[in-house]
Amino acid sequence: HPADDDILTNVTYYSLNYPVGSSKFGVIPNYFFPFRNAKDHVQPFVLVQFNKLPLNRLVSITCRAWAPGIEHNARRMRGMVNFQLYRAYTDMKSNDNDVH
């Protein structure tokens, strides 16, 4: 999201092609496609680590898939997914559920 581009500069992407992480992008190998609805089919994934997400600020994220045949249309939300993150401070030392 353009309003949050300034704080999303320190990101690490993890995928099968980059198991130790990449600062540029994650990759889903071609052999995952086409999708087969089989019991042994493993879902492809890309994990994203936001290394310096600020406290007490709502951040909007857009993830896009880039490949031949994928249409990008923001109005119809094709080829992308949007979500929001909010990182709040939690004091791990004080937990009402702790047994003393």
PyMOL commands that set and color helices and strands:
alter all, ss='L'
color gray80, all
select helices_A, chain A and resi 2-4+30-32
alter helices_A, ss='H'
color red, helices_A
select strands_A, chain A and resi 11-14+47-50+58-64+80-86
alter strands_A, ss='S'
color yellow, strands_A
deselect
rebuild
show_as cartoon
